[in-house]
């Protein structure tokens, strides 16, 4: 996420959501979500968060646990301690030491959204 980008929506630590979320900007998740996340901009998944569902976004920074697929138009960054159970599609990938990833990765110039 660029420093110029702003976070439009925040899901706090004590918040649990059961259902899909659509955001026209960026979203930061620190709580628990059981449902799909669609963000036209960035998705930031905090280190204490848990998401069960698919994520579609421009770019993603993941520090928590995801059980689902991520389709990013640009870069996905996995921070140390992140857990990913699912497949990812992106143009660029950053993986820090200490990340658990169980799934497949496809790096492509075109994401599913554009195909």
C-alpha positions as CSV (number, residue, x, y, z in Angstrom):
1,X,0.0,0.0,0.0
2,X,1.3,3.4,-0.9
3,X,1.7,6.1,1.7
4,X,-0.7,8.2,-0.4
5,X,-3.4,5.6,-0.1
6,X,-5.9,6.0,2.8
7,X,-7.8,3.4,4.7
8,X,-11.5,3.9,4.0
9,X,-12.9,1.1,6.2
10,X,-11.7,-0.5,9.4
11,X,-12.9,-3.7,11.0
12,X,-11.7,-3.5,14.6
13,X,-10.2,-6.3,16.8
14,X,-13.4,-7.0,18.7
15,X,-15.6,-7.1,15.6
16,X,-16.8,-10.3,14.0
17,X,-18.7,-10.2,10.6
18,X,-20.6,-13.1,9.0
19,X,-21.2,-12.0,5.4
20,X,-19.6,-10.5,2.4
21,X,-18.0,-7.0,2.4
22,X,-17.6,-4.7,-0.6
23,X,-15.5,-1.5,-0.3
24,X,-15.0,1.1,-3.0
25,X,-11.6,2.1,-1.4
26,X,-9.2,0.4,1.0
27,X,-10.0,-1.8,4.0
28,X,-8.1,-2.8,7.1
29,X,-9.2,-5.9,9.0
30,X,-8.1,-6.5,12.6
31,X,-11.2,-8.6,13.5
32,X,-12.8,-11.8,12.2
33,X,-14.6,-12.1,9.0
34,X,-16.5,-15.1,7.6
35,X,-17.3,-14.1,4.1
36,X,-15.7,-12.6,0.9
37,X,-14.0,-9.3,0.8
38,X,-14.0,-7.2,-2.4
39,X,-12.0,-4.0,-2.2
40,X,-11.3,-1.8,-5.3
41,X,-8.1,-0.7,-3.6
42,X,-5.9,-2.3,-0.9
43,X,-6.8,-4.9,1.7
44,X,-4.8,-4.9,4.9
45,X,-5.2,-8.0,7.0
46,X,-3.8,-7.4,10.5
47,X,-1.6,-9.8,12.4
48,X,-4.4,-10.8,14.9
49,X,-7.2,-11.1,12.2
50,X,-8.8,-14.2,10.7
51,X,-10.6,-14.3,7.4
52,X,-12.6,-17.3,6.1
53,X,-13.4,-16.3,2.5
54,X,-12.0,-15.0,-0.7
55,X,-10.3,-11.7,-1.1
56,X,-10.4,-9.6,-4.3
57,X,-8.4,-6.4,-4.4
58,X,-5.8,-4.2,-6.1
59,X,-3.1,-5.1,-3.6
60,X,-2.9,-6.9,-0.3
61,X,-0.8,-6.9,2.9
62,X,-1.4,-10.0,5.0
63,X,-0.2,-10.4,8.6
64,X,-3.0,-12.7,9.9
65,X,-4.7,-15.9,9.0
66,X,-6.7,-16.4,5.7
67,X,-8.6,-19.5,4.7
68,X,-9.6,-18.7,1.1
69,X,-8.2,-17.4,-2.1
70,X,-6.7,-14.0,-2.9
71,X,-6.9,-12.4,-6.3
72,X,-4.9,-9.2,-6.4
73,X,-4.4,-7.1,-9.5
74,X,-1.0,-6.0,-8.3
75,X,1.2,-7.1,-5.3
76,X,0.5,-9.4,-2.4
77,X,2.8,-9.0,0.7
78,X,2.8,-11.7,3.4
79,X,4.3,-10.4,6.6
80,X,6.1,-12.6,9.2
81,X,3.6,-14.7,11.1
82,X,0.9,-14.7,8.3
83,X,-0.9,-18.0,7.6
84,X,-2.4,-18.5,4.2
85,X,-4.6,-21.6,3.3
86,X,-5.6,-21.1,-0.3
87,X,-4.6,-20.1,-3.7
88,X,-3.3,-16.7,-4.8
89,X,-3.1,-14.9,-8.1
90,X,-1.1,-11.7,-8.4
91,X,1.5,-9.8,-10.5
92,X,4.0,-9.5,-7.7
93,X,4.7,-11.4,-4.4
94,X,6.6,-10.5,-1.3
95,X,7.0,-13.2,1.4
96,X,8.8,-12.4,4.6
97,X,10.5,-15.1,6.7
98,X,8.1,-16.9,9.1
99,X,5.1,-17.1,6.7
100,X,3.0,-20.3,6.4
101,X,1.5,-20.8,2.9
102,X,-0.5,-23.9,1.9
103,X,-1.8,-23.4,-1.6
104,X,-0.9,-22.5,-5.2
105,X,0.5,-19.3,-6.6
106,X,0.0,-18.0,-10.1
107,X,1.8,-14.9,-11.1
108,X,0.3,-13.4,-14.2
109,X,0.0,-10.0,-16.0
110,X,-3.7,-10.5,-16.0
111,X,-5.9,-11.3,-13.0
112,X,-9.2,-13.2,-13.1
113,X,-11.1,-9.9,-12.9
114,X,-9.6,-8.7,-16.2
115,X,-9.9,-12.1,-18.0
